[in-house]
């Protein structure tokens, strides 16, 4: 998969809602961005809302959920106000 800028990545995530199968390259890019701390609040929302029906996205979805919970427990500001921190996918 070519390197996507933030807006291109956003569009790619939006397209996931209409998919019937997970694209392994997009899943890998999501994991890469998550581990690099590059997922924005918008990205996290799209991962959680657009990929529930795609089985290949279950590990990244769990990692995003853990990250959101972790951020909420550490901050009094709205979740994701400063972006996403690194999260390990297990």
Order of alpha helices (4+ residues) and beta strands (2+ residues): alpha-alpha-alpha-alpha
